[in-house]
């Protein structure tokens, strides 16, 4: 009805535009001295022409608009294959048609891209070995992938629209959005990594829940950890027990001889001293390992970074380290553990620096939401950093090989990180401790 009203209005406007000329012509015709036949004939011709031209004008205006309406309706319904015929850029209407055709082509390409991306996403969700669930605002399941179906032991048709409480997943929709839990499901049991996030669809919040089976990965990591520990213990025990065994056998042989040499007492004392030395070294090794695995949890409090750095530098008397002052800032952490960490790093830097001419600098900076404490030395640098954080690996004579390992554990327990690498601007090393600011 609105379209007919618009077309009728166009025709009325066309008739109104021609009405002055038609009325004038008819007045002249009927007031003049013309035969009746001529009057009626001309009147009929003028009126027919008047109505015909207005109807033609209405059609010429309404037809392109009907075409545009059909195109837009097709695009609204998702059909982007229809194009306007005769679209040319020679006039304004033709330019409109060209732009509509171009928009239809763009929307078609975007829809194809979205369909391909959706197909790829669905394929990835189906093949990924992670259970994925999506719940609506009412905590009803809206989406589940193949791993999720396998985890719950039912097909998607039986799971969709069911409440999270019925599925046994309600506890994961509250609390910490990222955590590890021990849980038994209908088809699997073990440790699971839980990750939850919120997204919106139709203006309403939805929950995306991802469950990752950590059991296999943890078992592999545990096996590797045991293998590394056995290798380290085996190496250290062999280093100590082999000479102890050899010396003990040698002393036993000497005891069995009826005629002992005159210097037997001295050899016995020397052998027993070696056995005691190796036993003490083995005891130190076991004590260092116990210290490594018994690191207590940090006792968090406010720590002034500048005061901590200055106190640690004052404790080192072998070489005066230079302090590059940074901003006055505090971090949350265990002051005693952070002090031990910086002492370890500063001691390594001092021992690596030459006795004359070498310099050690300590600085700290604020980087967005982090605080970085950097210790630089001018020593020979590191040829290989791959084993720096391997327990009991050391390049220093008499070193225990746990200083950097402990330092990294302390940094990670504070939610930070510790890196040691060669300097790019000069010879030496750079140790960087990053803590949440």
ZIBELTA-V26725 format. One record per pair of residues at least 6 apart in sequence whose C-alpha atoms are under 7 Angstrom apart, sorted by the first residue. I is the first residue (numbers start at 0). J is the second residue. If there is no record, write none. Layout:
I&J, I&J
//
This chain:
6&57, 6&61, 9&57, 10&53, 10&54, 10&57, 13&53, 14&49, 14&53, 17&49, 21&45, 25&42, 28&38, 29&38, 70&81, 73&79, 74&103, 79&103, 79&104, 79&107, 82&100, 83&96, 83&100, 86&93, 86&96, 86&97, 87&93, 87&94, 87&97, 88&94, 124&144, 125&144, 125&145, 128&146, 129&146, 129&209, 129&210, 129&211, 130&144, 130&146, 130&147, 130&209, 130&210, 130&211, 131&143, 131&144, 131&147, 131&208, 131&209, 131&210, 132&140, 132&142, 132&143, 132&147, 132&207, 132&208, 132&209, 133&140, 133&141, 133&142, 133&143, 133&205, 133&206, 133&207, 133&208, 134&140, 134&141, 134&205, 134&206, 134&207, 135&141, 135&204, 135&205, 135&206, 136&203, 136&204, 136&205, 138&162, 138&163, 139&160, 139&161, 139&162, 139&163, 140&159, 140&160, 140&161, 140&162, 140&163, 141&159, 141&160, 142&159, 143&155, 148&154, 148&155, 150&184, 150&185, 150&186, 150&187, 151&184, 151&185, 151&186, 152&185, 152&186, 163&169, 176&194, 176&195, 176&196, 177&193, 177&194, 177&195, 178&192, 178&193, 178&194, 179&190, 179&191, 179&192, 179&193, 180&190, 180&191, 180&192, 181&189, 181&190, 181&191, 182&188, 182&189, 182&190, 183&189, 189&214, 190&212, 190&213, 190&214, 191&210, 191&211, 191&212, 191&213, 192&210, 192&211, 192&212, 192&213, 193&209, 193&210, 193&211, 194&208, 194&209, 194&210, 195&206, 195&207, 195&208, 195&209, 196&206, 196&207, 196&208, 197&204, 197&205, 197&206, 197&207, 198&204, 198&205, 198&206, 199&205, 239&277, 239&278, 239&281, 243&274, 246&270, 250&267, 253&259, 291&405, 297&332, 297&333, 297&412, 298&332, 298&333, 299&331, 299&332, 299&333, 300&331, 300&332, 300&333, 301&329, 301&330, 301&331, 301&332, 302&329, 302&330, 302&331, 302&332, 302&334, 303&328, 303&329, 303&330, 304&328, 304&329, 304&330, 305&327, 307&338, 311&338, 311&341, 311&342, 312&320, 318&349, 320&358, 320&359, 320&360, 321&359, 321&360, 321&361, 322&360, 322&361, 322&362, 323&360, 323&361, 323&362, 324&362, 325&362, 325&363, 325&364, 326&364, 330&436, 332&413, 336&409, 340&406, 343&402, 345&374, 348&359, 348&375, 348&376, 349&359, 351&378, 352&358, 352&376, 352&377, 352&378, 353&378, 357&377, 357&378, 358&376, 358&377, 359&375, 359&376, 359&377, 360&374, 360&375, 360&376, 361&373, 361&374, 361&375, 362&372, 362&373, 362&374, 363&371, 363&372, 363&373, 364&370, 364&371, 364&372, 365&371, 368&435, 368&436, 369&433, 369&434, 369&435, 369&436, 370&433, 370&434, 370&435, 370&436, 371&431, 371&432, 371&433, 371&434, 372&431, 372&432, 372&433, 373&429, 373&430, 373&431, 373&432, 374&429, 374&430, 374&431, 375&428, 375&429, 375&430, 376&427, 376&428, 376&429, 377&426, 377&427, 377&428, 378&426, 378&427, 378&428, 379&426, 379&427, 380&421, 380&426, 380&427, 380&428, 381&421, 381&428, 384&420, 386&392, 388&403, 388&404, 389&404, 390&400, 390&401, 390&404, 391&399, 391&400, 391&401, 392&400, 393&399, 393&400, 407&416, 407&417, 410&416, 410&417, 413&434, 414&434, 414&435, 415&433, 415&434, 415&435, 416&432, 416&433, 416&434, 417&431, 417&432, 417&433, 418&430, 418&431, 418&432, 419&428, 419&429, 419&430, 419&431, 420&428, 420&429, 420&430, 421&427, 421&428, 421&429, 422&428, 422&429
//
